[in-house]
Amino acid sequence: MLVSIEAMKMETALHADRDGVIKEVHVKAGDQIDAKDLLVVFED
């Protein structure tokens, strides 16, 4: 699991579709996000 997001008391787990190394994380716990926000970046 990469991240878990919560909206209106419903939790959604986001999973990667491949193995890899995370290069950057653009959010922290408690941040509000919008649809299509960039959350993490994988290394190439």
PDB file of N, CA, C, O and CB in Angstrom:
ATOM      1  N   MET A   1       0.855  -1.175   0.000  1.00  0.00           N
ATOM      2  CA  MET A   1       0.000   0.000   0.000  1.00  0.00           C
ATOM      3  C   MET A   1       0.899   1.235   0.000  1.00  0.00           C
ATOM      4  O   MET A   1       1.866   1.317   0.757  1.00  0.00           O
ATOM      5  CB  MET A   1      -0.972  -0.001   1.231  1.00  0.00           C
ATOM      6  N   LEU A   2       0.566   2.183  -0.854  1.00  0.00           N
ATOM      7  CA  LEU A   2       1.312   3.447  -0.904  1.00  0.00           C
ATOM      8  C   LEU A   2       0.793   4.440   0.113  1.00  0.00           C
ATOM      9  O   LEU A   2       1.541   4.898   0.978  1.00  0.00           O
ATOM     10  CB  LEU A   2       1.238   4.055  -2.297  1.00  0.00           C
ATOM     11  N   VAL A   3      -0.475   4.773   0.016  1.00  0.00           N
ATOM     12  CA  VAL A   3      -1.092   5.741   0.920  1.00  0.00           C
ATOM     13  C   VAL A   3      -2.530   5.328   1.193  1.00  0.00           C
ATOM     14  O   VAL A   3      -3.126   4.536   0.464  1.00  0.00           O
ATOM     15  CB  VAL A   3      -1.036   7.172   0.326  1.00  0.00           C
ATOM     16  N   SER A   4      -3.054   5.880   2.246  1.00  0.00           N
ATOM     17  CA  SER A   4      -4.452   5.679   2.590  1.00  0.00           C
ATOM     18  C   SER A   4      -5.093   7.059   2.671  1.00  0.00           C
ATOM     19  O   SER A   4      -4.578   7.941   3.359  1.00  0.00           O
ATOM     20  CB  SER A   4      -4.614   4.881   3.941  1.00  0.00           C
ATOM     21  N   ILE A   5      -6.205   7.253   1.979  1.00  0.00           N
ATOM     22  CA  ILE A   5      -6.892   8.540   2.025  1.00  0.00           C
ATOM     23  C   ILE A   5      -8.287   8.341   2.617  1.00  0.00           C
ATOM     24  O   ILE A   5      -8.888   7.274   2.492  1.00  0.00           O
ATOM     25  CB  ILE A   5      -6.978   9.180   0.606  1.00  0.00           C
ATOM     26  N   GLU A   6      -8.778   9.385   3.258  1.00  0.00           N
ATOM     27  CA  GLU A   6     -10.084   9.324   3.889  1.00  0.00           C
ATOM     28  C   GLU A   6     -10.928  10.487   3.396  1.00  0.00           C
ATOM     29  O   GLU A   6     -10.476  11.631   3.351  1.00  0.00           O
ATOM     30  CB  GLU A   6      -9.960   9.346   5.429  1.00  0.00           C
ATOM     31  N   ALA A   7     -12.164  10.170   3.026  1.00  0.00           N
ATOM     32  CA  ALA A   7     -13.114  11.198   2.613  1.00  0.00           C
ATOM     33  C   ALA A   7     -14.482  10.843   3.168  1.00  0.00           C
ATOM     34  O   ALA A   7     -14.981   9.738   2.955  1.00  0.00           O
ATOM     35  CB  ALA A   7     -13.160  11.337   1.061  1.00  0.00           C
ATOM     36  N   MET A   8     -15.072  11.762   3.865  1.00  0.00           N
ATOM     37  CA  MET A   8     -16.399  11.565   4.447  1.00  0.00           C
ATOM     38  C   MET A   8     -16.469  10.260   5.235  1.00  0.00           C
ATOM     39  O   MET A   8     -17.417   9.486   5.098  1.00  0.00           O
ATOM     40  CB  MET A   8     -17.467  11.573   3.350  1.00  0.00           C
ATOM     41  N   LYS A   9     -15.457  10.031   6.055  1.00  0.00           N
ATOM     42  CA  LYS A   9     -15.345   8.871   6.948  1.00  0.00           C
ATOM     43  C   LYS A   9     -15.196   7.537   6.212  1.00  0.00           C
ATOM     44  O   LYS A   9     -15.360   6.480   6.822  1.00  0.00           O
ATOM     45  CB  LYS A   9     -16.554   8.809   7.839  1.00  0.00           C
ATOM     46  N   MET A  10     -14.888   7.570   4.908  1.00  0.00           N
ATOM     47  CA  MET A  10     -14.609   6.351   4.156  1.00  0.00           C
ATOM     48  C   MET A  10     -13.128   6.352   3.809  1.00  0.00           C
ATOM     49  O   MET A  10     -12.606   7.343   3.299  1.00  0.00           O
ATOM     50  CB  MET A  10     -15.498   6.251   2.865  1.00  0.00           C
ATOM     51  N   GLU A  11     -12.462   5.257   4.081  1.00  0.00           N
ATOM     52  CA  GLU A  11     -11.024   5.146   3.843  1.00  0.00           C
ATOM     53  C   GLU A  11     -10.753   4.363   2.559  1.00  0.00           C
ATOM     54  O   GLU A  11     -11.388   3.340   2.301  1.00  0.00           O
ATOM     55  CB  GLU A  11     -10.330   4.468   5.040  1.00  0.00           C
ATOM     56  N   THR A  12      -9.806   4.850   1.759  1.00  0.00           N
ATOM     57  CA  THR A  12      -9.413   4.185   0.525  1.00  0.00           C
ATOM     58  C   THR A  12      -7.915   3.976   0.527  1.00  0.00           C
ATOM     59  O   THR A  12      -7.160   4.923   0.748  1.00  0.00           O
ATOM     60  CB  THR A  12      -9.849   5.000  -0.710  1.00  0.00           C
ATOM     61  N   ALA A  13      -7.470   2.756   0.287  1.00  0.00           N
ATOM     62  CA  ALA A  13      -6.050   2.441   0.214  1.00  0.00           C
ATOM     63  C   ALA A  13      -5.611   2.479  -1.243  1.00  0.00           C
ATOM     64  O   ALA A  13      -6.268   1.897  -2.107  1.00  0.00           O
ATOM     65  CB  ALA A  13      -5.750   1.055   0.848  1.00  0.00           C
ATOM     66  N   LEU A  14      -4.508   3.159  -1.519  1.00  0.00           N
ATOM     67  CA  LEU A  14      -3.965   3.232  -2.874  1.00  0.00           C
ATOM     68  C   LEU A  14      -2.747   2.331  -2.964  1.00  0.00           C
ATOM     69  O   LEU A  14      -1.844   2.402  -2.130  1.00  0.00           O
ATOM     70  CB  LEU A  14      -3.600   4.696  -3.259  1.00  0.00           C
ATOM     71  N   HIS A  15      -2.730   1.483  -3.983  1.00  0.00           N
ATOM     72  CA  HIS A  15      -1.654   0.518  -4.182  1.00  0.00           C
ATOM     73  C   HIS A  15      -0.905   0.826  -5.475  1.00  0.00           C
ATOM     74  O   HIS A  15      -1.475   1.371  -6.421  1.00  0.00           O
ATOM     75  CB  HIS A  15      -2.211  -0.921  -4.211  1.00  0.00           C
ATOM     76  N   ALA A  16       0.363   0.474  -5.503  1.00  0.00           N
ATOM     77  CA  ALA A  16       1.171   0.652  -6.710  1.00  0.00           C
ATOM     78  C   ALA A  16       0.904  -0.499  -7.666  1.00  0.00           C
ATOM     79  O   ALA A  16       0.652  -1.623  -7.232  1.00  0.00           O
ATOM     80  CB  ALA A  16       2.683   0.736  -6.364  1.00  0.00           C
ATOM     81  N   ASP A  17       0.957  -0.225  -8.964  1.00  0.00           N
ATOM     82  CA  ASP A  17       0.756  -1.285  -9.942  1.00  0.00           C
ATOM     83  C   ASP A  17       2.068  -1.971 -10.324  1.00  0.00           C
ATOM     84  O   ASP A  17       2.084  -2.881 -11.153  1.00  0.00           O
ATOM     85  CB  ASP A  17       0.086  -0.724 -11.181  1.00  0.00           C
ATOM     86  N   ARG A  18       3.169  -1.521  -9.709  1.00  0.00           N
ATOM     87  CA  ARG A  18       4.477  -2.142  -9.957  1.00  0.00           C
ATOM     88  C   ARG A  18       5.380  -1.896  -8.755  1.00  0.00           C
ATOM     89  O   ARG A  18       5.109  -1.009  -7.946  1.00  0.00           O
ATOM     90  CB  ARG A  18       5.131  -1.580 -11.261  1.00  0.00           C
ATOM     91  N   ASP A  19       6.441  -2.667  -8.634  1.00  0.00           N
ATOM     92  CA  ASP A  19       7.429  -2.429  -7.587  1.00  0.00           C
ATOM     93  C   ASP A  19       8.268  -1.224  -7.964  1.00  0.00           C
ATOM     94  O   ASP A  19       8.433  -0.933  -9.149  1.00  0.00           O
ATOM     95  CB  ASP A  19       8.324  -3.674  -7.368  1.00  0.00           C
ATOM     96  N   GLY A  20       8.793  -0.528  -6.995  1.00  0.00           N
ATOM     97  CA  GLY A  20       9.638   0.619  -7.279  1.00  0.00           C
ATOM     98  C   GLY A  20      10.085   1.302  -6.012  1.00  0.00           C
ATOM     99  O   GLY A  20       9.775   0.869  -4.903  1.00  0.00           O
ATOM    100  N   VAL A  21      10.824   2.383  -6.199  1.00  0.00           N
ATOM    101  CA  VAL A  21      11.334   3.173  -5.093  1.00  0.00           C
ATOM    102  C   VAL A  21      10.694   4.560  -5.167  1.00  0.00           C
ATOM    103  O   VAL A  21      10.667   5.186  -6.226  1.00  0.00           O
ATOM    104  CB  VAL A  21      12.897   3.262  -5.131  1.00  0.00           C
ATOM    105  N   ILE A  22      10.188   5.023  -4.046  1.00  0.00           N
ATOM    106  CA  ILE A  22       9.579   6.344  -3.988  1.00  0.00           C
ATOM    107  C   ILE A  22      10.671   7.402  -3.964  1.00  0.00           C
ATOM    108  O   ILE A  22      11.584   7.345  -3.140  1.00  0.00           O
ATOM    109  CB  ILE A  22       8.660   6.478  -2.753  1.00  0.00           C
ATOM    110  N   LYS A  23      10.572   8.366  -4.872  1.00  0.00           N
ATOM    111  CA  LYS A  23      11.545   9.456  -4.963  1.00  0.00           C
ATOM    112  C   LYS A  23      11.095  10.653  -4.127  1.00  0.00           C
ATOM    113  O   LYS A  23      11.902  11.259  -3.422  1.00  0.00           O
ATOM    114  CB  LYS A  23      11.746   9.877  -6.432  1.00  0.00           C
ATOM    115  N   GLU A  24       9.823  10.988  -4.206  1.00  0.00           N
ATOM    116  CA  GLU A  24       9.283  12.150  -3.492  1.00  0.00           C
ATOM    117  C   GLU A  24       7.891  11.839  -2.959  1.00  0.00           C
ATOM    118  O   GLU A  24       7.126  11.099  -3.578  1.00  0.00           O
ATOM    119  CB  GLU A  24       9.239  13.391  -4.415  1.00  0.00           C
ATOM    120  N   VAL A  25       7.576  12.414  -1.804  1.00  0.00           N
ATOM    121  CA  VAL A  25       6.228  12.357  -1.242  1.00  0.00           C
ATOM    122  C   VAL A  25       5.747  13.798  -1.139  1.00  0.00           C
ATOM    123  O   VAL A  25       6.389  14.621  -0.486  1.00  0.00           O
ATOM    124  CB  VAL A  25       6.198  11.621   0.170  1.00  0.00           C
ATOM    125  N   HIS A  26       4.629  14.107  -1.774  1.00  0.00           N
ATOM    126  CA  HIS A  26       4.143  15.479  -1.854  1.00  0.00           C
ATOM    127  C   HIS A  26       3.057  15.810  -0.831  1.00  0.00           C
ATOM    128  O   HIS A  26       2.519  16.917  -0.844  1.00  0.00           O
ATOM    129  CB  HIS A  26       3.620  15.738  -3.226  1.00  0.00           C
ATOM    130  N   VAL A  27       2.733  14.880   0.044  1.00  0.00           N
ATOM    131  CA  VAL A  27       1.698  15.105   1.059  1.00  0.00           C
ATOM    132  C   VAL A  27       2.183  14.575   2.396  1.00  0.00           C
ATOM    133  O   VAL A  27       3.120  13.780   2.470  1.00  0.00           O
ATOM    134  CB  VAL A  27       0.359  14.427   0.657  1.00  0.00           C
ATOM    135  N   LYS A  28       1.521  15.033   3.453  1.00  0.00           N
ATOM    136  CA  LYS A  28       1.805  14.500   4.789  1.00  0.00           C
ATOM    137  C   LYS A  28       0.472  14.202   5.471  1.00  0.00           C
ATOM    138  O   LYS A  28      -0.578  14.657   5.016  1.00  0.00           O
ATOM    139  CB  LYS A  28       2.668  15.508   5.642  1.00  0.00           C
ATOM    140  N   ALA A  29       0.514  13.461   6.532  1.00  0.00           N
ATOM    141  CA  ALA A  29      -0.707  13.096   7.255  1.00  0.00           C
ATOM    142  C   ALA A  29      -1.492  14.345   7.622  1.00  0.00           C
ATOM    143  O   ALA A  29      -0.941  15.313   8.146  1.00  0.00           O
ATOM    144  CB  ALA A  29      -0.373  12.282   8.523  1.00  0.00           C
ATOM    145  N   GLY A  30      -2.788  14.304   7.336  1.00  0.00           N
ATOM    146  CA  GLY A  30      -3.668  15.408   7.671  1.00  0.00           C
ATOM    147  C   GLY A  30      -3.877  16.412   6.548  1.00  0.00           C
ATOM    148  O   GLY A  30      -4.772  17.252   6.643  1.00  0.00           O
ATOM    149  N   ASP A  31      -3.072  16.349   5.477  1.00  0.00           N
ATOM    150  CA  ASP A  31      -3.240  17.259   4.344  1.00  0.00           C
ATOM    151  C   ASP A  31      -4.567  16.998   3.642  1.00  0.00           C
ATOM    152  O   ASP A  31      -5.023  15.857   3.558  1.00  0.00           O
ATOM    153  CB  ASP A  31      -2.073  17.110   3.351  1.00  0.00           C
ATOM    154  N   GLN A  32      -5.180  18.063   3.142  1.00  0.00           N
ATOM    155  CA  GLN A  32      -6.361  17.914   2.300  1.00  0.00           C
ATOM    156  C   GLN A  32      -5.883  17.830   0.859  1.00  0.00           C
ATOM    157  O   GLN A  32      -5.005  18.586   0.443  1.00  0.00           O
ATOM    158  CB  GLN A  32      -7.374  19.102   2.503  1.00  0.00           C
ATOM    159  N   ILE A  33      -6.456  16.921   0.108  1.00  0.00           N
ATOM    160  CA  ILE A  33      -6.065  16.741  -1.286  1.00  0.00           C
ATOM    161  C   ILE A  33      -7.294  16.852  -2.177  1.00  0.00           C
ATOM    162  O   ILE A  33      -8.427  16.677  -1.729  1.00  0.00           O
ATOM    163  CB  ILE A  33      -5.362  15.378  -1.493  1.00  0.00           C
ATOM    164  N   ASP A  34      -7.045  17.144  -3.437  1.00  0.00           N
ATOM    165  CA  ASP A  34      -8.105  17.203  -4.437  1.00  0.00           C
ATOM    166  C   ASP A  34      -7.885  16.100  -5.457  1.00  0.00           C
ATOM    167  O   ASP A  34      -6.803  15.517  -5.530  1.00  0.00           O
ATOM    168  CB  ASP A  34      -8.147  18.591  -5.128  1.00  0.00           C
ATOM    169  N   ALA A  35      -8.904  15.818  -6.236  1.00  0.00           N
ATOM    170  CA  ALA A  35      -8.779  14.840  -7.315  1.00  0.00           C
ATOM    171  C   ALA A  35      -7.636  15.257  -8.229  1.00  0.00           C
ATOM    172  O   ALA A  35      -7.472  16.439  -8.530  1.00  0.00           O
ATOM    173  CB  ALA A  35     -10.109  14.710  -8.116  1.00  0.00           C
ATOM    174  N   LYS A  36      -6.861  14.300  -8.662  1.00  0.00           N
ATOM    175  CA  LYS A  36      -5.726  14.484  -9.571  1.00  0.00           C
ATOM    176  C   LYS A  36      -4.515  15.159  -8.937  1.00  0.00           C
ATOM    177  O   LYS A  36      -3.574  15.496  -9.656  1.00  0.00           O
ATOM    178  CB  LYS A  36      -6.162  15.284 -10.746  1.00  0.00           C
ATOM    179  N   ASP A  37      -4.498  15.372  -7.613  1.00  0.00           N
ATOM    180  CA  ASP A  37      -3.294  15.877  -6.951  1.00  0.00           C
ATOM    181  C   ASP A  37      -2.196  14.824  -7.029  1.00  0.00           C
ATOM    182  O   ASP A  37      -2.468  13.627  -6.929  1.00  0.00           O
ATOM    183  CB  ASP A  37      -3.586  16.255  -5.470  1.00  0.00           C
ATOM    184  N   LEU A  38      -0.968  15.268  -7.207  1.00  0.00           N
ATOM    185  CA  LEU A  38       0.183  14.371  -7.224  1.00  0.00           C
ATOM    186  C   LEU A  38       0.561  14.065  -5.780  1.00  0.00           C
ATOM    187  O   LEU A  38       0.839  14.977  -5.001  1.00  0.00           O
ATOM    188  CB  LEU A  38       1.390  14.999  -8.006  1.00  0.00           C
ATOM    189  N   LEU A  39       0.573  12.774  -5.419  1.00  0.00           N
ATOM    190  CA  LEU A  39       0.849  12.383  -4.040  1.00  0.00           C
ATOM    191  C   LEU A  39       2.278  11.881  -3.876  1.00  0.00           C
ATOM    192  O   LEU A  39       2.978  12.295  -2.953  1.00  0.00           O
ATOM    193  CB  LEU A  39      -0.134  11.311  -3.589  1.00  0.00           C
ATOM    194  N   VAL A  40       2.715  10.994  -4.761  1.00  0.00           N
ATOM    195  CA  VAL A  40       4.071  10.436  -4.697  1.00  0.00           C
ATOM    196  C   VAL A  40       4.667  10.372  -6.093  1.00  0.00           C
ATOM    197  O   VAL A  40       3.953  10.362  -7.096  1.00  0.00           O
ATOM    198  CB  VAL A  40       4.062   9.028  -4.049  1.00  0.00           C
ATOM    199  N   VAL A  41       6.008  10.328  -6.134  1.00  0.00           N
ATOM    200  CA  VAL A  41       6.744  10.209  -7.397  1.00  0.00           C
ATOM    201  C   VAL A  41       7.680   9.018  -7.282  1.00  0.00           C
ATOM    202  O   VAL A  41       8.411   8.892  -6.300  1.00  0.00           O
ATOM    203  CB  VAL A  41       7.540  11.523  -7.730  1.00  0.00           C
ATOM    204  N   PHE A  42       7.661   8.142  -8.285  1.00  0.00           N
ATOM    205  CA  PHE A  42       8.565   7.006  -8.324  1.00  0.00           C
ATOM    206  C   PHE A  42       9.883   7.403  -8.978  1.00  0.00           C
ATOM    207  O   PHE A  42       9.906   8.283  -9.839  1.00  0.00           O
ATOM    208  CB  PHE A  42       7.924   5.831  -9.075  1.00  0.00           C
ATOM    209  N   GLU A  43      10.982   6.760  -8.578  1.00  0.00           N
ATOM    210  CA  GLU A  43      12.243   6.922  -9.290  1.00  0.00           C
ATOM    211  C   GLU A  43      12.117   6.236 -10.640  1.00  0.00           C
ATOM    212  O   GLU A  43      11.363   5.274 -10.783  1.00  0.00           O
ATOM    213  CB  GLU A  43      13.439   6.341  -8.474  1.00  0.00           C
ATOM    214  N   ASP A  44      12.851   6.727 -11.630  1.00  0.00           N
ATOM    215  CA  ASP A  44      12.837   6.110 -12.974  1.00  0.00           C
ATOM    216  C   ASP A  44      13.662   4.851 -13.007  1.00  0.00           C
ATOM    217  O   ASP A  44      13.761   4.206 -14.050  1.00  0.00           O
ATOM    218  CB  ASP A  44      13.356   7.086 -14.027  1.00  0.00           C
TER     219      ASP A  44
END
